[in-house]
Amino acid sequence: MSHPDPLRQDVALDALNTLRLPARAAWFAAIDNVDTLRAVLDDPRVAGLPRLVLGGGSNLVLTGDFPGLVLQVAFHGRSRVQEDADAFYIRAGGGENWHDFVRWTLEMGWPGLENLSLIPGTVGAAPVQNIGAYGIEMAEHFYSLRAYDLETGKTVGFDKRDCAFGYRDSFFKQAGKGRYLIAAVTFRLPKAWKPVTGYADVARELTEHCIVAPTPLQVSDAVVAIRRRKLPDPAEIGNAGSFFKNPVVEADHYIRLAALHRGLPHYPQPDGREKLAAGWLIEQAGWRGRRRGPVGCYERQALVLVNHGGATGADVWATSNAVRADVLDRFGINLEPEPVFVGPMPAAFPP
């Protein structure tokens, strides 16, 4: 019995990235099992070509066609794999929708990820970016992952230390960039759960609903409501969520800025530095609701770049450059983009 060819040629990627940027892949394959992956990688038609691992396309800026092989992660499945006196261990396939997975864990009675509700993307992409929101980072509940090494052809396991998690960062964005396809991720969700409601928006949302002792689902509902008010739906307007990382500066730099700019939001860090709100800096630089051609900053949240229609990756690149230049000029802070740029770059970011 013959099997259908998993390899497709000249595939449009417009609908596979949330910014809805036009690009085509020379070759494309959806990977939902290791045998298919091995067959694709051994196929002489794609031998020696560059490779791009694609999750939900929510953390990606395509600046042109991709001349090699795009591997879309389509591993599915979710289950409780272990339980001990302190925690539940929950595994999900790398191709699972992140928000659907979070809601499922809460409905099953395994809390911990509720503050990360409605973050776009897939489970397999979450460790790459070490996604975070409203006082929680994914790394806090990460246990292990299983990945396929595209260079050696072997399946490899990673624990938390191996992943070298940092703020919106990991081994998979640094030394391991482009080398691994993450097939499954396991999370450790503690039984001794406490709500994390320190962010003002979350506390305010709960208070407005007269919720004093929130359940995990209620925290999730609050986060979902906040995100829907503040952030555009990628299904309605192209965007990649928060486009810039919140900068972390030395204490003396913060003190100088605070003396010049009243109301500067800041979040003390364990090492004595201060994390600043990139969205506030961008808004103060005059970019909230402002656009440069087809790309602009969202009217409700300046941290989000949106495609108003017909934008290319070069347009996103140019607008993000302009935003960064204005923030650098006003505050002396060089914002760092969260998404990964793939393809030719028409100009350099400010130094």
C-alpha positions as CSV (number, residue, x, y, z in Angstrom):
1,M,0.0,0.0,0.0
2,S,1.5,3.3,-1.1
3,H,1.5,6.3,1.2
4,P,0.9,9.9,0.0
5,D,4.0,12.0,-0.5
6,P,4.4,14.2,2.6
7,L,6.5,16.7,0.6
8,R,4.7,19.6,-1.2
9,Q,6.4,22.1,-3.5
10,D,6.0,25.9,-3.8
11,V,3.6,26.3,-0.8
12,A,2.1,29.6,0.2
13,L,2.9,30.5,3.9
14,D,0.6,33.6,4.1
15,A,-2.1,31.7,6.2
16,L,0.6,30.0,8.3
17,N,2.0,33.1,9.9
18,T,-0.2,35.3,12.1
19,L,1.1,38.6,10.6
20,R,-0.3,37.3,7.3
21,L,2.9,38.2,5.5
22,P,3.3,36.9,1.9
23,A,5.9,34.2,1.4
24,R,6.3,30.9,-0.2
25,A,8.2,27.8,0.8
26,A,10.2,25.9,-1.9
27,W,9.3,22.7,-0.1
28,F,6.8,22.0,2.7
29,A,5.9,19.1,4.9
30,A,3.5,18.7,7.9
31,I,5.2,16.4,10.5
32,D,3.0,14.4,12.8
33,N,5.3,11.4,13.5
34,V,9.0,10.6,13.6
35,D,8.8,8.1,10.6
36,T,7.4,10.9,8.4
37,L,10.1,13.3,9.6
38,R,12.9,10.8,8.8
39,A,11.5,10.1,5.4
40,V,11.3,13.7,4.6
41,L,14.8,14.5,5.8
42,D,16.2,11.5,3.8
43,D,14.4,12.6,0.6
44,P,17.1,13.5,-2.0
45,R,14.8,16.3,-3.3
46,V,15.5,18.4,-0.2
47,A,19.0,17.2,0.6
48,G,21.3,20.1,1.6
49,L,18.5,22.7,1.6
50,P,18.0,25.1,4.5
51,R,15.3,24.2,7.0
52,L,12.7,26.1,8.9
53,V,10.7,24.6,11.8
54,L,7.2,26.2,11.9
55,G,4.8,26.1,14.8
56,G,1.7,28.4,14.9
57,G,3.6,31.1,13.0
58,S,2.8,33.6,15.8
59,N,6.4,34.5,16.6
60,L,7.7,34.9,13.1
61,V,8.3,37.6,10.6
62,L,8.8,36.3,7.0
63,T,10.8,38.9,5.0
64,G,10.7,36.9,1.8
65,D,10.3,33.5,0.2
66,F,12.0,30.6,2.0
67,P,14.3,28.7,-0.4
68,G,14.4,25.5,1.5
69,L,12.2,23.0,3.5
70,V,9.6,24.2,5.9
71,L,8.7,21.6,8.5
72,Q,5.3,22.3,10.2
73,V,5.1,20.7,13.7
74,A,1.9,18.7,13.8
75,F,2.5,16.3,16.7
76,H,-0.7,16.1,18.7
77,G,-2.0,14.4,21.9
78,R,-2.2,15.4,25.5
79,S,-2.2,13.3,28.7
80,R,-1.2,13.0,32.3
81,V,1.9,10.9,32.3
82,Q,2.8,10.9,36.0
83,E,1.7,12.1,39.4
84,D,3.5,12.3,42.7
85,A,2.6,13.7,46.1
86,D,3.5,17.3,45.0
87,A,2.6,17.6,41.3
88,F,0.9,16.4,38.2
89,Y,3.1,15.8,35.1
90,I,1.2,16.7,31.9
91,R,2.5,16.1,28.4
92,A,1.3,17.6,25.1
93,G,2.3,17.2,21.5
94,G,4.3,20.1,20.0
95,G,1.6,20.9,17.5
96,E,-1.2,21.3,20.1
97,N,-2.7,24.8,20.3
98,W,-1.3,26.5,23.4
99,H,-4.5,28.1,24.7
100,D,-6.6,25.0,24.1
101,F,-4.0,23.0,26.1
102,V,-4.0,25.5,29.0
103,R,-7.8,25.5,29.2
104,W,-7.8,21.7,29.1
105,T,-5.4,21.4,32.0
106,L,-7.6,23.7,34.1
107,E,-10.8,21.8,33.2
108,M,-9.0,18.6,34.3
109,G,-8.1,20.2,37.6
110,W,-4.4,20.7,37.0
111,P,-3.8,24.5,37.5
112,G,-0.6,26.5,37.1
113,L,-0.7,27.8,33.5
114,E,-3.8,30.0,33.8
115,N,-1.9,33.3,33.5
116,L,-0.6,32.2,30.2
117,S,-4.1,31.8,28.7
118,L,-4.8,33.1,25.2
119,I,-1.2,33.4,24.2
120,P,-1.1,32.5,20.5
121,G,1.0,29.7,19.1
122,T,1.7,26.0,19.8
123,V,2.9,24.0,22.8
124,G,6.2,23.2,21.0
125,A,6.9,26.9,20.4
126,A,6.3,27.8,24.1
127,P,9.8,26.6,25.3
128,V,11.6,28.3,22.4
129,Q,10.3,31.7,23.4
130,N,9.8,30.9,27.1
131,I,6.4,32.6,26.9
132,G,5.2,34.6,29.8
133,A,2.4,37.0,30.9
134,Y,1.0,38.5,34.0
135,G,3.6,37.4,36.5
136,I,4.3,33.9,35.1
137,E,6.8,32.4,32.8
138,M,6.4,29.0,31.2
139,A,9.8,27.9,32.5
140,E,8.4,27.9,36.1
141,H,6.2,24.9,35.2
142,F,8.4,23.3,32.6
143,Y,9.7,19.8,33.3
144,S,11.1,18.3,30.1
145,L,10.7,18.0,26.4
146,R,11.4,15.6,23.6
147,A,12.9,16.9,20.4
148,Y,14.2,15.6,17.1
149,D,17.8,16.7,16.2
150,L,17.7,17.6,12.5
151,E,21.5,17.4,12.2
152,T,22.1,13.9,13.8
153,G,18.7,12.4,13.1
154,K,18.3,11.4,16.8
155,T,15.5,11.9,19.3
156,V,16.9,14.0,22.3
157,G,15.5,14.7,25.7
158,F,15.9,18.1,27.4
159,D,15.4,19.0,31.1
160,K,15.0,22.6,32.4
161,R,18.7,23.1,32.8
162,D,19.4,22.0,29.2
163,C,17.0,24.6,27.9
164,A,18.8,27.5,29.5
165,F,15.7,29.6,29.9
166,G,15.9,33.3,30.1
167,Y,13.5,36.2,29.7
168,R,11.8,35.4,26.4
169,D,14.8,33.3,25.6
170,S,16.1,29.7,25.6
171,F,18.8,27.4,24.2
172,F,16.5,27.0,21.1
173,K,16.9,30.7,20.2
174,Q,20.6,30.7,20.8
175,A,23.1,27.8,20.3
176,G,20.3,25.4,19.3
177,K,18.6,27.8,16.9
178,G,17.0,25.9,13.9
179,R,18.5,22.6,14.9
180,Y,15.6,20.9,16.8
181,L,12.0,20.1,16.1
182,I,10.1,19.9,19.4
183,A,7.8,16.9,19.4
184,A,6.4,17.0,22.9
185,V,6.6,19.0,26.1
186,T,5.9,17.9,29.7
187,F,4.9,20.3,32.4
188,R,5.1,19.9,36.2
189,L,1.9,21.5,37.7
190,P,2.1,21.7,41.5
191,K,-0.8,20.5,43.6
192,A,-0.2,23.3,46.1
193,W,-1.7,26.0,43.9
194,K,-1.8,29.7,44.7
195,P,-3.2,32.4,42.3
196,V,-0.8,34.9,40.9
197,T,-2.8,38.1,40.7
198,G,-0.2,40.7,41.5
199,Y,-0.6,42.5,38.1
200,A,-2.9,45.5,38.4
201,D,-5.0,44.5,35.4
202,V,-5.7,41.0,36.7
203,A,-6.5,42.3,40.2
204,R,-8.8,44.9,38.8
205,E,-10.6,42.4,36.5
206,L,-11.2,40.1,39.5
207,T,-12.4,42.9,41.7
208,E,-14.8,44.2,39.1
209,H,-16.4,40.7,39.2
210,C,-16.4,40.7,43.0
211,I,-14.0,37.7,43.1
212,V,-12.0,37.6,46.3
213,A,-10.6,34.1,46.2
214,P,-10.4,33.2,42.5
215,T,-10.3,29.6,41.1
216,P,-7.7,28.8,38.4
217,L,-10.5,29.0,35.8
218,Q,-11.5,32.4,37.1
219,V,-7.9,33.7,36.8
220,S,-7.8,32.3,33.2
221,D,-11.1,34.0,32.4
222,A,-9.8,37.3,33.7
223,V,-6.6,37.0,31.6
224,V,-8.6,36.1,28.5
225,A,-10.9,39.1,29.0
226,I,-7.9,41.5,29.5
227,R,-6.1,40.2,26.4
228,R,-9.2,40.4,24.3
229,R,-9.7,44.0,25.2
230,K,-6.1,45.0,24.7
231,L,-4.8,42.8,21.9
232,P,-6.0,42.3,18.4
233,D,-7.3,38.9,17.2
234,P,-4.8,37.5,14.6
235,A,-7.9,36.1,12.8
236,E,-9.2,39.6,12.3
237,I,-6.0,41.7,11.9
238,G,-2.5,40.3,11.2
239,N,-0.2,40.6,14.2
240,A,2.5,38.7,16.2
241,G,1.3,39.7,19.7
242,S,3.8,41.7,21.8
243,F,6.5,42.7,19.3
244,F,9.2,43.9,21.7
245,K,10.6,42.6,24.9
246,N,10.2,44.6,28.0
247,P,13.7,46.1,28.6
248,V,15.6,45.4,31.8
249,V,17.9,48.2,32.8
250,E,20.4,49.0,35.6
251,A,19.0,50.7,38.7
252,D,20.8,53.9,38.1
253,H,19.5,54.1,34.5
254,Y,16.0,53.7,35.9
255,I,16.5,56.4,38.5
256,R,17.6,58.8,35.8
257,L,14.6,58.0,33.6
258,A,12.1,58.2,36.4
259,A,13.3,61.7,37.3
260,L,12.6,62.8,33.7
261,H,9.5,60.8,33.0
262,R,6.7,60.8,35.6
263,G,4.6,57.6,35.8
264,L,7.3,55.4,34.3
265,P,6.1,51.8,35.0
266,H,8.8,49.6,36.5
267,Y,9.1,46.1,38.0
268,P,12.0,45.4,40.4
269,Q,14.1,42.3,39.5
270,P,15.8,39.9,41.8
271,D,19.2,41.1,40.7
272,G,18.5,44.7,41.5
273,R,17.8,45.8,38.0
274,E,14.4,47.2,36.8
275,K,12.2,45.9,34.1
276,L,10.4,48.7,32.1
277,A,7.2,48.5,30.1
278,A,8.1,48.6,26.4
279,G,4.5,49.4,25.5
280,W,4.6,52.6,27.7
281,L,7.9,53.6,26.2
282,I,6.6,53.2,22.7
283,E,3.4,55.1,23.5
284,Q,5.4,58.0,25.0
285,A,7.4,58.1,21.8
286,G,4.2,58.8,19.9
287,W,3.6,55.5,18.3
288,R,0.3,54.2,19.8
289,G,-2.2,54.0,16.9
290,R,0.4,55.4,14.5
291,R,1.2,53.7,11.2
292,R,4.0,53.7,8.7
293,G,2.5,52.5,5.4
294,P,0.5,49.3,6.0
295,V,2.2,48.5,9.4
296,G,1.5,50.4,12.6
297,C,1.2,50.1,16.4
298,Y,-2.1,48.9,17.6
299,E,-4.5,51.7,18.8
300,R,-5.2,49.9,22.1
301,Q,-1.7,48.5,22.8
302,A,1.4,50.2,21.4
303,L,3.5,47.1,22.0
304,V,1.7,45.2,19.2
305,L,2.6,45.8,15.5
306,V,-0.3,45.1,13.1
307,N,-0.6,44.5,9.4
308,H,-3.4,46.8,8.2
309,G,-3.5,45.0,4.9
310,G,-1.0,44.2,2.2
311,A,2.1,44.5,4.3
312,T,5.3,42.6,3.5
313,G,8.1,41.5,5.8
314,A,10.1,44.5,4.7
315,D,7.3,46.8,5.8
316,V,7.3,45.2,9.3
317,W,11.1,45.5,9.4
318,A,11.0,49.2,8.5
319,T,8.3,50.1,10.9
320,S,9.9,48.2,13.8
321,N,13.2,50.0,13.0
322,A,11.4,53.3,13.1
323,V,9.8,52.5,16.5
324,R,13.1,51.4,17.9
325,A,14.9,54.5,16.7
326,D,12.4,56.8,18.3
327,V,12.5,55.0,21.7
328,L,16.3,54.9,21.6
329,D,16.3,58.7,20.9
330,R,13.9,59.6,23.7
331,F,14.9,57.1,26.4
332,G,18.3,55.8,25.5
333,I,16.9,52.2,25.4
334,N,17.3,49.9,22.5
335,L,14.2,47.6,22.3
336,E,14.7,44.0,21.3
337,P,12.1,42.3,19.1
338,E,10.4,39.2,20.3
339,P,9.6,37.5,16.9
340,V,12.2,35.8,14.8
341,F,13.0,37.3,11.4
342,V,13.4,34.8,8.6
343,G,14.6,35.9,5.1
344,P,16.5,38.7,3.6
345,M,16.8,41.9,5.7
346,P,16.6,45.2,3.8
347,A,18.3,47.3,6.5
348,A,20.0,46.9,9.9
349,F,18.4,47.7,13.2
350,P,19.8,50.6,15.2
351,P,23.0,49.6,17.0
